[in-house]
Amino acid sequence: MDIDDKDVEILKCLLTDARQSARQLSQRLNVSTVTMLSRIKKLEEKKFIHGYSARLNHELLGYDITVIIEIKTTQGKMLEIENEIAKHDNVIAVYDITGDADTVIIAKFKDRTSLSIFVKKLSTIPNIENTVTHIVLNTIKEDNRLI
């Protein structure tokens, strides 16, 4: 399914505020409510929309430490390792990458102790050769809304 300009406008509005009703969206974008409901349903069915969630302020929730961890793995075991790491609640992203490392993860922690425990657990996972942990000093932008 291709999406048209109106679908892109709908997605942008939902990214800004997913709590808007179909009626509010239809008025904002000048289409009927029935048309809006139909378009949203199609976007959901085609997996352009995976779900709806709140954007949280992690720092106010006590997650003051953000880390980027590079991981070098034994060849052939990368996907198994990534799937295991992705199960951890503190991990917010897992990426296959090019370059010296095989995987990069982004995770958030409330304190150095929980970060230390996590990094030590990583070193016990079979087939992880090396990790390099970067601690984020300042967050300039952190937003996964893209369109």
LUMZAGU-575990 format. One record per residue (C-alpha): chain; x, y, z; residue number from 1; residue in three letters. Coordinates in nm, 4 decimals, decimal comma. Layout:
<atoms>
["A" [X Y Z] NUM "ala"] ...
</atoms>
This chain:
<atoms>
["A" [0,0000 0,0000 0,0000] 1 "met"] ["A" [0,1306 0,3350 -0,0969] 2 "asp"] ["A" [0,0510 0,6254 0,1273] 3 "ile"] ["A" [-0,0525 0,9611 -0,0054] 4 "asp"] ["A" [-0,0021 1,3116 0,1281] 5 "asp"] ["A" [-0,3209 1,2933 0,3372] 6 "lys"] ["A" [-0,1944 0,9736 0,5056] 7 "asp"] ["A" [0,1342 1,1462 0,5842] 8 "val"] ["A" [-0,0604 1,4357 0,7387] 9 "glu"] ["A" [-0,2579 1,1869 0,9495] 10 "ile"] ["A" [0,0630 1,0204 1,0693] 11 "leu"] ["A" [0,2175 1,3567 1,1581] 12 "lys"] ["A" [-0,0897 1,4538 1,3587] 13 "cys"] ["A" [-0,0917 1,1204 1,5425] 14 "leu"] ["A" [0,2789 1,1548 1,6203] 15 "leu"] ["A" [0,2123 1,4940 1,7713] 16 "thr"] ["A" [-0,0873 1,3738 1,9746] 17 "asp"] ["A" [-0,2168 1,0177 1,9370] 18 "ala"] ["A" [-0,5015 1,0934 2,1761] 19 "arg"] ["A" [-0,6829 1,3004 1,9157] 20 "gln"] ["A" [-1,0168 1,1522 1,8161] 21 "ser"] ["A" [-1,0952 1,0675 1,4564] 22 "ala"] ["A" [-1,3469 1,3511 1,4657] 23 "arg"] ["A" [-1,0810 1,6002 1,5775] 24 "gln"] ["A" [-0,8403 1,4745 1,3102] 25 "leu"] ["A" [-1,1057 1,4887 1,0406] 26 "ser"] ["A" [-1,1866 1,8501 1,1264] 27 "gln"] ["A" [-0,8205 1,9422 1,1354] 28 "arg"] ["A" [-0,7455 1,7800 0,7990] 29 "leu"] ["A" [-1,0766 1,8669 0,6358] 30 "asn"] ["A" [-1,2067 1,5152 0,5629] 31 "val"] ["A" [-1,5098 1,3292 0,6923] 32 "ser"] ["A" [-1,4884 1,1313 1,0164] 33 "thr"] ["A" [-1,5779 0,8102 0,8287] 34 "val"] ["A" [-1,2938 0,8733 0,5828] 35 "thr"] ["A" [-1,0554 0,9415 0,8706] 36 "met"] ["A" [-1,1522 0,6203 1,0518] 37 "leu"] ["A" [-1,1097 0,4240 0,7280] 38 "ser"] ["A" [-0,7663 0,5725 0,6573] 39 "arg"] ["A" [-0,6430 0,5108 1,0125] 40 "ile"] ["A" [-0,7680 0,1524 1,0018] 41 "lys"] ["A" [-0,5834 0,0914 0,6720] 42 "lys"] ["A" [-0,2641 0,2447 0,8124] 43 "leu"] ["A" [-0,2915 0,0127 1,1128] 44 "glu"] ["A" [-0,3676 -0,2959 0,9011] 45 "glu"] ["A" [-0,0690 -0,2270 0,6743] 46 "lys"] ["A" [0,1529 -0,1831 0,9834] 47 "lys"] ["A" [0,2399 0,1807 0,9180] 48 "phe"] ["A" [0,1012 0,2274 1,2697] 49 "ile"] ["A" [0,2244 -0,0368 1,5157] 50 "his"] ["A" [0,0372 0,0946 1,8168] 51 "gly"] ["A" [-0,0129 0,3966 2,0359] 52 "tyr"] ["A" [0,1903 0,4927 2,3392] 53 "ser"] ["A" [0,2830 0,7812 2,5632] 54 "ala"] ["A" [0,6184 0,9570 2,5347] 55 "arg"] ["A" [0,7747 0,9624 2,8783] 56 "leu"] ["A" [1,0252 1,1952 3,0374] 57 "asn"] ["A" [1,2815 0,9370 3,1461] 58 "his"] ["A" [1,4813 1,1812 3,3559] 59 "glu"] ["A" [1,1772 1,2771 3,5636] 60 "leu"] ["A" [1,1180 0,9042 3,6152] 61 "leu"] ["A" [1,4701 0,8737 3,7543] 62 "gly"] ["A" [1,6480 0,7324 3,4495] 63 "tyr"] ["A" [1,9289 0,9866 3,4529] 64 "asp"] ["A" [2,1923 0,7719 3,2827] 65 "ile"] ["A" [2,1761 0,6984 2,9104] 66 "thr"] ["A" [2,4408 0,4725 2,7608] 67 "val"] ["A" [2,5432 0,3619 2,4164] 68 "ile"] ["A" [2,7142 0,0244 2,4246] 69 "ile"] ["A" [2,9098 -0,1174 2,1323] 70 "glu"] ["A" [2,9281 -0,4958 2,1247] 71 "ile"] ["A" [3,1654 -0,7195 1,9309] 72 "lys"] ["A" [3,0400 -1,0768 1,8933] 73 "thr"] ["A" [3,1683 -1,4101 1,7777] 74 "thr"] ["A" [3,0770 -1,4502 1,4127] 75 "gln"] ["A" [2,7445 -1,6218 1,3566] 76 "gly"] ["A" [2,5983 -1,5531 1,7024] 77 "lys"] ["A" [2,5026 -1,1878 1,6635] 78 "met"] ["A" [2,1249 -1,2346 1,6229] 79 "leu"] ["A" [2,0985 -1,4680 1,9221] 80 "glu"] ["A" [2,2885 -1,2189 2,1369] 81 "ile"] ["A" [2,0821 -0,9231 2,0141] 82 "glu"] ["A" [1,7565 -1,1039 2,0871] 83 "asn"] ["A" [1,8764 -1,1856 2,4385] 84 "glu"] ["A" [1,9829 -0,8257 2,5069] 85 "ile"] ["A" [1,6540 -0,6884 2,3681] 86 "ala"] ["A" [1,4653 -0,8668 2,6485] 87 "lys"] ["A" [1,6105 -0,6339 2,9143] 88 "his"] ["A" [1,3735 -0,3587 3,0287] 89 "asp"] ["A" [1,6478 -0,0951 3,0381] 90 "asn"] ["A" [1,7326 -0,1451 2,6704] 91 "val"] ["A" [1,5451 0,0911 2,4416] 92 "ile"] ["A" [1,7199 0,0111 2,1102] 93 "ala"] ["A" [1,9302 -0,2658 1,9567] 94 "val"] ["A" [2,0947 -0,2107 1,6186] 95 "tyr"] ["A" [2,3070 -0,4189 1,3780] 96 "asp"] ["A" [2,5770 -0,1846 1,2567] 97 "ile"] ["A" [2,8730 -0,1642 1,0238] 98 "thr"] ["A" [3,2224 -0,0862 1,1462] 99 "gly"] ["A" [3,4360 -0,2306 1,4234] 100 "asp"] ["A" [3,1423 -0,3340 1,6430] 101 "ala"] ["A" [2,8624 -0,5688 1,5382] 102 "asp"] ["A" [2,5845 -0,4295 1,7558] 103 "thr"] ["A" [2,5001 -0,1057 1,9318] 104 "val"] ["A" [2,2479 -0,0828 2,2114] 105 "ile"] ["A" [2,0989 0,2205 2,3794] 106 "ile"] ["A" [1,9864 0,1777 2,7376] 107 "ala"] ["A" [1,8786 0,3909 3,0330] 108 "lys"] ["A" [1,9535 0,3445 3,4018] 109 "phe"] ["A" [1,8587 0,5077 3,7290] 110 "lys"] ["A" [2,2066 0,4819 3,8806] 111 "asp"] ["A" [2,5625 0,3659 3,8235] 112 "arg"] ["A" [2,5062 0,0493 4,0246] 113 "thr"] ["A" [2,2327 -0,0780 3,7918] 114 "ser"] ["A" [2,4450 0,0177 3,4904] 115 "leu"] ["A" [2,7425 -0,1691 3,6350] 116 "ser"] ["A" [2,5337 -0,4800 3,6985] 117 "ile"] ["A" [2,3989 -0,4677 3,3421] 118 "phe"] ["A" [2,7435 -0,4303 3,1820] 119 "val"] ["A" [2,8771 -0,7179 3,3934] 120 "lys"] ["A" [2,5811 -0,9348 3,2836] 121 "lys"] ["A" [2,6649 -0,8553 2,9221] 122 "leu"] ["A" [3,0148 -0,9913 2,9714] 123 "ser"] ["A" [2,8683 -1,3255 3,0860] 124 "thr"] ["A" [2,6672 -1,3787 2,7666] 125 "ile"] ["A" [2,8421 -1,6440 2,5577] 126 "pro"] ["A" [3,0010 -1,5229 2,2330] 127 "asn"] ["A" [3,0345 -1,1567 2,3335] 128 "ile"] ["A" [3,3990 -1,0763 2,2704] 129 "glu"] ["A" [3,4079 -0,7143 2,3816] 130 "asn"] ["A" [3,1930 -0,4209 2,4892] 131 "thr"] ["A" [3,2607 -0,0487 2,4885] 132 "val"] ["A" [3,0276 0,1644 2,6983] 133 "thr"] ["A" [2,9721 0,5331 2,6281] 134 "his"] ["A" [2,7863 0,7415 2,8872] 135 "ile"] ["A" [2,5792 1,0255 2,7436] 136 "val"] ["A" [2,6697 1,3564 2,9082] 137 "leu"] ["A" [2,3924 1,5736 2,7598] 138 "asn"] ["A" [2,0913 1,4895 2,5475] 139 "thr"] ["A" [2,0393 1,7482 2,2774] 140 "ile"] ["A" [1,7609 1,5648 2,0954] 141 "lys"] ["A" [1,5913 1,2345 2,1632] 142 "glu"] ["A" [1,2803 1,1746 1,9574] 143 "asp"] ["A" [1,1868 0,8728 1,7489] 144 "asn"] ["A" [0,9059 1,0552 1,5704] 145 "arg"] ["A" [1,0092 1,0799 1,2079] 146 "leu"] ["A" [0,8077 1,1817 0,9080] 147 "ile"] 
</atoms>
